[in-house]
Amino acid sequence: NNQEGDNNTDYIGGGEINLPLQRDHKHPPFMRVSTPHSEAEAHQAVADLNHAGYKKLIAKRPKASVTQFRVVKHELWMGHKVTRVELYPVTGRTHQLRVHCAALGHPILGDPAYGYYGEANPNGGFSNTMIRSISP
């Protein structure tokens, strides 16, 4: 008996997400994809806090974050198109899978933080323009 995904004929697609992550100073305690703009904002936030009397604060460097994925199938959920994927974290960063999926414009279904209307930075920290340019 062949189970779904047991042979190469079931392969739809997959790949690797290689986006560094950093703490999101605007939406603590969440994470976001690191960009030059977000790093500059983080450094400025630390400088402002140091100027206000907080001592010994430093902006942490972004950390390399790699996730491999395999598309299992496309389906409908409550009338909405969704894609079922298998995610394999190569690195083990906080919220890595959730932020990586959101950063590609495909948040994990039901994610209360990084999903649609979540509390964290939308799109994993990317702008809507960036998401439209990289998302199918």
BELLINQUI-V663182 format. One line per field, one symbol per residue. ss: DSSP state (A for helix, B for strand, O for the rest). phi: phi as a letter, one per 20 degrees, with the letter a starting at -180 (. if undefined). psi: psi as a letter, one per 40 degrees, with the letter a starting at -180 (. if undefined). A space follows every 10 residues. Layout:
BEGIN
ss: ???
phi: ???
psi: ???
END
This chain:
BEGIN
ss: OOOOOOOAAA OOBBBBBBOO BBBOOOOOOO BBBOOAAAAA AAAAAAAAAA AOOOOOOOOO OOBOOBBBBB BBBBBBBOOB BBBBBBBBBO OOOOOAAAAA AAAOOOOOOO OOOOOOOOOO OAAAAOOAAA AAAAOO
phi: .eegnfcffe fdrrrcdccf dbfefecfef dbfecgffff ffffffffff feofdmecef ffdgbccebc feadbdclnd fccecddcfe dcegmgffff fffencffgn ffedfgmffe gfmmoeffff gffdef
psi: hhihedieee hdiaahhghi iiihddgifi iihhiddddd dddddddddd deehifhihi iihhhhhiih hdihihhfeh hihhihhhhd igiheddddd dddeegihhe hedeaheidi hifeeiiddd dddeh.
END
